[in-house]
Every structure is written in structure tokens, then in C-alpha cells.
């Protein structure tokens, strides 16, 4: 489950969408792309979600400037963030000093405590030339307004977590599922008993179920280059990509 959680958090700094590169990075494998390793992210709003995001980004080597108006939360973020600052981001001059226009990604993670601050902060980030803005919405109306004022992507962690939890409850063996875009999901699966001892060529998952294995977790390591002739073991975890619902359908048919 840790791999999937980290993948979700790292969506904030991944522009390429290269799943294989991201999986390599999750195990600290050097890809030779130093620029990829030095993203600069501004995170405004240090509630539970914001703090978790900052910590996860820092764990991957991303430089994070963490910002909140509440001093106690800034102090907490300072323990692991590259830099943590107390500031009112609804104040134009205060936000300008944080240079959102020069950051690779800006995240407005302000939650239910202040919709007004969330909307104003997002609008100012857009006006200041932020190239990619992710904003947290609390409902559909909030989402529409955030998009109108300049948010490029919308985050709703409560809804996303609810969907993933529902999938894991409904389909035994599905550890987590995350929607990428246009109906495509990345899913983490336990190996069904029927797959143990068989290799990927024998299983023919793309033809039979419309999913592709992009990595295997084995003995605490992520194998991003999978040998299709190597038999799977009962302790393996599969990371697969396919149309949303395909992996769940597989587990429903062969997972018992």
C-alpha cells in the first residue's frame, strides 16, 4: 500500500506521467535526470492533508516551501520541509514574496477551514504566473469556482480515499486504486492463488483482462523491469495499469 500512497502524493511533482520512471524513483534508483530530482513545490495550507503531502514530497527529494497562517502548523512542517513560513497568502504582497511564478508546482491545500482563503490564494497564484496549480476542493461548487479562478487540477482527498477504500472492501486482493486520467487507473493487487507459479506470458493479462503489469513488488523491492518468463510468487504484489474497474474485475473472477 505504501507504494500506491507515495505515487498519489507524488502526482504533485510529476509532469511527464512516466509511470516506470516514478516507480524507479520510489526505490531511490537514479535515472540520470537530475532536473526530475529537484522540483520546487509551494504548498499552502498545512492541515492533515497538507502536512502529509509536504512530508511525502520531501521524502522523494522535492524541495518544498510549506506555508500556513497558523504558527503551530508551520513549526510542525519545519521539522521536515525544506523551508516553512508563516504567511497570509490572501495578502497579495505576502504571496508575491513566496514567488509562486517560479515554482514547478503550487498546491493550495487549504481545507474546510476557509473556502474564501482557498479561492483568493488560488486566484492570486494564477495572476502571479504559476505554471501548474493544484487546488483542494471541498465540494462541487468550490471545485467550479477554483477552476474559474485558475486552478489547473483539483484535489479532493476525502472523495479519492473513499473511492479507494470502497474498492478495497468490495474486491478482496485490491490493495488500492488510483485514477490517473480519462478512465485509466493504476492498481496495486495481491497475487491471486491461481497466478502463483505462473509467469506473465502464460497469464496474458492484457489480452484476457485489458491490464498491463508495470511493476512487481517482491521482498520489499520494486521491480520496474519485469521478466515475463519468471514465475510469480504468493508474496508478490502487482502494480497494474488499465481502464478503471478492469483490475477489480480480474480479482472478482480469479481472486478467490
C-alpha positions as CSV (number, residue, x, y, z in Angstrom):
1,X,0.0,0.0,0.0
2,X,2.9,2.4,0.7
3,X,3.9,2.4,-3.0
4,X,0.4,3.5,-4.1
5,X,0.2,6.2,-1.4
6,X,3.6,7.6,-2.5
7,X,2.5,7.6,-6.1
8,X,-0.6,9.5,-5.2
9,X,1.3,12.1,-3.2
10,X,4.0,12.5,-5.9
11,X,1.4,13.4,-8.6
12,X,2.0,17.0,-7.4
13,X,5.5,16.9,-8.9
14,X,5.2,14.5,-11.9
15,X,4.6,16.3,-15.2
16,X,5.7,13.5,-17.6
17,X,3.3,10.9,-16.3
18,X,6.1,8.3,-16.8
19,X,4.9,5.5,-14.5
20,X,8.1,3.5,-14.9
21,X,10.3,6.4,-14.0
22,X,8.2,7.1,-11.0
23,X,8.4,3.5,-9.8
24,X,12.1,3.6,-10.2
25,X,12.2,6.7,-8.1
26,X,10.2,5.2,-5.4
27,X,13.1,2.9,-4.7
28,X,15.7,5.7,-5.0
29,X,17.0,4.3,-8.3
30,X,18.9,7.0,-10.1
31,X,17.6,7.7,-13.6
32,X,20.2,10.3,-14.6
33,X,17.6,13.0,-14.8
34,X,18.8,15.5,-12.1
35,X,16.1,18.0,-13.1
36,X,13.5,15.5,-12.2
37,X,15.0,15.2,-8.7
38,X,15.0,18.9,-8.0
39,X,11.4,20.0,-8.4
40,X,10.4,23.0,-6.3
41,X,6.9,22.9,-4.9
42,X,4.9,25.5,-2.9
43,X,2.3,24.0,-0.5
44,X,-0.1,26.4,1.1
45,X,-2.3,25.0,3.9
46,X,-0.8,22.7,6.5
47,X,-3.7,20.7,7.8
48,X,-3.5,16.9,8.0
49,X,-3.5,16.6,4.2
50,X,-1.1,19.4,3.6
51,X,1.4,18.2,6.1
52,X,1.2,14.7,4.8
53,X,1.8,16.0,1.2
54,X,4.8,18.0,2.3
55,X,6.4,15.1,4.1
56,X,5.8,12.7,1.2
57,X,7.3,15.2,-1.3
58,X,10.3,15.8,0.9
59,X,10.9,12.0,1.2
60,X,11.3,11.9,-2.6
61,X,13.8,14.7,-2.8
62,X,11.5,17.5,-3.9
63,X,12.2,20.9,-2.4
64,X,9.1,22.1,-0.6
65,X,8.2,25.6,0.7
66,X,5.4,24.9,3.3
67,X,3.2,27.9,4.2
68,X,0.3,28.4,6.7
69,X,-1.0,31.3,8.8
70,X,-1.1,29.1,11.9
71,X,2.3,29.2,13.6
72,X,2.0,25.8,15.3
73,X,1.5,24.1,12.0
74,X,4.4,25.9,10.4
75,X,6.5,24.7,13.4
76,X,5.5,21.1,12.7
77,X,6.3,21.4,9.0
78,X,9.7,23.0,9.7
79,X,10.8,19.6,11.1
80,X,10.8,18.1,7.6
81,X,10.1,20.7,5.0
82,X,12.9,22.4,3.0
83,X,11.5,25.7,4.3
84,X,8.4,26.6,6.4
85,X,7.0,30.1,6.6
86,X,4.1,31.7,8.4
87,X,2.2,33.9,6.0
88,X,-1.2,35.1,5.0
89,X,-1.5,34.0,1.3
90,X,-4.6,36.1,0.8
91,X,-2.4,39.1,1.1
92,X,-1.0,39.8,-2.4
93,X,2.3,41.2,-1.3
94,X,2.9,38.3,1.1
95,X,2.2,35.7,-1.5
96,X,4.3,37.5,-4.1
97,X,7.3,37.1,-1.7
98,X,6.8,33.4,-1.9
99,X,7.4,33.5,-5.7
100,X,4.7,31.2,-6.9
101,X,5.5,32.0,-10.5
102,X,9.0,30.5,-10.2
103,X,7.8,27.2,-8.6
104,X,7.3,24.0,-10.7
105,X,4.0,23.3,-8.9
106,X,1.9,25.3,-6.5
107,X,-0.6,23.4,-4.2
108,X,-3.4,25.2,-2.4
109,X,-4.2,22.6,0.2
110,X,-6.4,24.9,2.3
111,X,-9.3,22.8,3.5
112,X,-12.7,23.3,5.0
113,X,-11.4,25.9,7.5
114,X,-11.6,28.7,4.8
115,X,-13.1,28.5,1.3
116,X,-12.6,32.2,0.8
117,X,-8.8,31.9,1.6
118,X,-8.6,28.9,-0.8
119,X,-10.2,30.8,-3.6
120,X,-8.3,34.0,-3.1
121,X,-5.0,32.2,-2.8
122,X,-5.6,30.2,-6.0
123,X,-6.6,33.3,-7.9
124,X,-3.5,35.2,-6.8
125,X,-1.2,32.2,-7.7
126,X,-2.7,32.3,-11.2
127,X,-2.3,36.0,-11.6
128,X,1.3,35.7,-10.5
129,X,2.1,33.3,-13.3
130,X,2.1,29.9,-11.5
131,X,2.6,27.3,-14.2
132,X,0.7,24.5,-12.5
133,X,-1.8,25.0,-9.7
134,X,-3.4,22.1,-7.8
135,X,-6.2,23.2,-5.5
136,X,-8.1,21.3,-2.9
137,X,-11.9,21.5,-3.2
138,X,-14.5,20.6,-0.5
139,X,-17.5,20.2,-2.9
140,X,-18.6,20.6,-6.5
141,X,-19.4,24.3,-6.2
142,X,-16.0,25.0,-4.6
143,X,-14.3,23.0,-7.4
144,X,-16.1,25.0,-10.2
145,X,-15.0,28.3,-8.6
146,X,-11.4,27.1,-8.2
147,X,-11.3,26.2,-11.8
148,X,-12.7,29.5,-12.8
149,X,-10.0,31.4,-10.9
150,X,-7.1,29.5,-12.3
151,X,-6.7,26.0,-10.8
152,X,-5.3,23.5,-13.3
153,X,-6.1,20.4,-11.3
154,X,-8.5,19.8,-8.4
155,X,-7.8,17.6,-5.3
156,X,-10.4,16.1,-3.1
157,X,-8.6,13.7,-0.8
158,X,-11.7,12.7,1.1
159,X,-13.6,11.6,-2.1
160,X,-10.5,9.9,-3.5
161,X,-9.8,8.0,-0.3
162,X,-13.4,7.0,-0.1
163,X,-13.3,5.5,-3.6
164,X,-10.1,3.6,-2.9
165,X,-11.4,2.2,0.4
166,X,-14.7,1.1,-1.3
167,X,-12.7,-0.7,-4.0
168,X,-10.5,-2.5,-1.4
169,X,-13.6,-3.5,0.6
170,X,-15.6,-4.7,-2.4
171,X,-12.8,-6.6,-4.1
172,X,-10.6,-8.7,-1.9
173,X,-7.0,-8.5,-3.0
174,X,-7.2,-5.0,-4.4
175,X,-4.9,-3.0,-2.0
176,X,-5.6,0.3,-3.6
177,X,-6.6,2.0,-6.9
178,X,-5.8,5.5,-8.1
179,X,-7.4,7.2,-11.2
180,X,-4.8,8.7,-13.5
181,X,-6.9,10.3,-16.2
182,X,-9.5,9.6,-18.9
183,X,-10.7,6.5,-17.1
184,X,-7.3,4.9,-16.6
185,X,-6.2,3.7,-13.2
186,X,-3.1,2.3,-11.5
187,X,-3.9,-0.5,-9.1
188,X,-2.0,-2.5,-6.5
189,X,-3.0,-6.2,-6.3
190,X,-2.2,-9.2,-4.2
191,X,-1.3,-12.2,-6.3
192,X,-4.4,-14.4,-6.7
193,X,-3.8,-18.0,-5.8
194,X,-4.5,-19.1,-9.4
195,X,-1.5,-16.9,-10.6
196,X,1.1,-18.4,-8.2
197,X,3.8,-20.3,-10.1
198,X,2.8,-18.8,-13.5
199,X,4.6,-16.1,-15.4
200,X,3.2,-13.1,-17.2
201,X,3.4,-14.6,-20.6
202,X,1.2,-17.5,-19.5
203,X,-1.3,-15.2,-17.8
204,X,-1.7,-13.0,-20.9
205,X,-3.3,-10.3,-18.7
206,X,-3.5,-7.6,-21.5
207,X,-5.5,-9.9,-23.7
208,X,-7.6,-11.5,-21.1
209,X,-8.4,-8.6,-18.8
210,X,-7.1,-5.5,-20.5
211,X,-4.5,-4.6,-17.9
212,X,-0.7,-4.3,-18.1
213,X,1.8,-5.1,-15.3
214,X,4.2,-2.2,-14.9
215,X,6.0,-3.4,-11.8
216,X,6.2,-6.1,-9.2
217,X,6.9,-5.6,-5.5
218,X,8.9,-8.5,-4.2
219,X,10.7,-8.8,-0.8
220,X,10.4,-5.1,-0.2
221,X,11.8,-4.1,-3.5
222,X,10.0,-2.7,-6.6
223,X,11.0,-4.4,-9.8
224,X,10.2,-1.9,-12.6
225,X,11.7,-4.2,-15.2
226,X,9.6,-7.4,-15.0
227,X,10.9,-10.6,-16.6
228,X,7.8,-12.0,-18.3
229,X,9.2,-15.6,-18.1
230,X,9.7,-15.5,-14.3
231,X,7.1,-17.3,-12.2
232,X,5.2,-15.2,-9.7
233,X,5.2,-16.0,-6.0
234,X,2.5,-15.9,-3.4
235,X,4.1,-12.9,-1.7
236,X,4.4,-10.7,-4.8
237,X,2.3,-7.6,-5.3
238,X,1.4,-6.5,-8.8
239,X,1.2,-2.9,-10.0
240,X,-1.0,-2.8,-13.0
241,X,-2.5,-0.1,-15.3
242,X,-5.7,-0.3,-17.3
243,X,-9.2,1.1,-17.7
244,X,-10.8,1.8,-14.4
245,X,-12.5,-1.3,-13.0
246,X,-10.6,-3.8,-15.0
247,X,-8.3,-4.9,-12.2
248,X,-11.3,-5.2,-9.8
249,X,-13.0,-7.4,-12.4
250,X,-9.9,-9.6,-12.6
251,X,-9.9,-10.1,-8.8
252,X,-13.6,-10.7,-8.8
253,X,-13.1,-13.6,-11.3
254,X,-9.9,-15.2,-10.2
255,X,-9.0,-13.7,-6.8
256,X,-10.6,-16.3,-4.6
